[in-house]
Amino acid sequence: MATFISDYFDVDAALFESYGALNSIVNDLPLFIDPFLLFYSEKPEYIALHEAIITYFVFLRDRAAAGPVSEGELRNWCCFKEVRQNRLGFSVSGNGGAGLGMDFARNLHANLNVIFPDFGKRRSPKAATWRKSA
């Protein structure tokens, strides 16, 4: 099986390089979606998605403030797996992805309410101004 588009279509790989084009079939794309861009969108579905993200992190912050939780709760709430099928990531080879595991989950739970005690209560004036003026 070919692992490069240039191999599959019998095109010179240097041509892809000269255009700065992606030449991989099996590896992650060196891209990611910036969730903060959702905050600046005018699309109602993106605004709702952003609000859902905020609501979830407020939930996580409140659970952190309430005290210890089980390892299972940490795994379910705070381990963010990568979606293998979208191939968005920074891998040199493959698309399995590590995601954010239990070390991240434990640190997030231990510190979220300390670092962001007011998370979800304030709105960015820049975003509100941008939405009104757009």
Backbone hydrogen bonds, N-H to C=O, Kabsch-Sander energy under -0.5 kcal/mol:
donor,donor_aa,acceptor,acceptor_aa,energy
8,Y,4,F,-2.2
9,F,5,I,-2.5
10,D,7,D,-0.6
11,V,6,S,-2.8
15,L,12,D,-1.4
16,F,12,D,-0.8
17,E,13,A,-2.0
18,S,14,A,-2.6
19,Y,15,L,-1.5
20,G,16,F,-1.0
20,G,17,E,-0.5
21,A,16,F,-2.6
25,I,3,T,-2.4
26,V,3,T,-0.8
28,D,94,G,-1.8
29,L,87,R,-4.2
31,L,29,L,-2.3
31,L,89,G,-0.7
34,D,32,F,-0.6
37,L,34,D,-1.7
38,L,35,P,-1.0
39,F,36,F,-0.8
40,Y,36,F,-0.5
40,Y,37,L,-0.9
41,S,38,L,-1.1
46,Y,43,K,-0.7
47,I,43,K,-2.4
48,A,44,P,-2.6
49,L,45,E,-1.8
50,H,46,Y,-2.6
51,E,47,I,-2.4
52,A,48,A,-2.1
53,I,49,L,-2.0
54,I,50,H,-2.4
55,T,51,E,-2.7
56,Y,52,A,-2.2
57,F,53,I,-2.3
58,V,54,I,-2.3
59,F,55,T,-2.1
60,L,56,Y,-2.3
61,R,57,F,-2.5
62,D,58,V,-2.8
63,R,59,F,-2.4
64,A,60,L,-2.2
65,A,61,R,-2.2
66,A,62,D,-1.4
67,G,63,R,-0.6
67,G,64,A,-0.9
74,L,70,S,-2.2
75,R,71,E,-2.6
76,N,72,G,-2.4
77,W,73,E,-2.9
78,C,74,L,-2.8
79,C,74,L,-0.5
79,C,75,R,-0.9
80,F,78,C,-0.8
80,F,100,L,-1.0
81,K,79,C,-0.9
84,R,82,E,-0.9
86,N,83,V,-0.9
87,R,83,V,-0.5
87,R,84,R,-1.0
89,G,29,L,-2.4
89,G,87,R,-0.6
100,L,80,F,-2.4
101,G,99,G,-0.7
105,A,101,G,-2.4
106,R,102,M,-2.9
107,N,103,D,-2.1
108,L,104,F,-3.1
109,H,105,A,-2.6
110,A,106,R,-2.2
111,N,107,N,-1.6
112,L,108,L,-2.6
114,V,111,N,-0.6
115,I,111,N,-2.9
116,F,112,L,-2.5
119,F,116,F,-1.4
121,K,118,D,-2.4
122,R,118,D,-0.7
128,A,124,S,-2.2
129,T,125,P,-2.7
130,W,126,K,-2.5
131,R,127,A,-2.6
132,K,128,A,-1.8
133,S,129,T,-2.2
134,A,130,W,-1.6
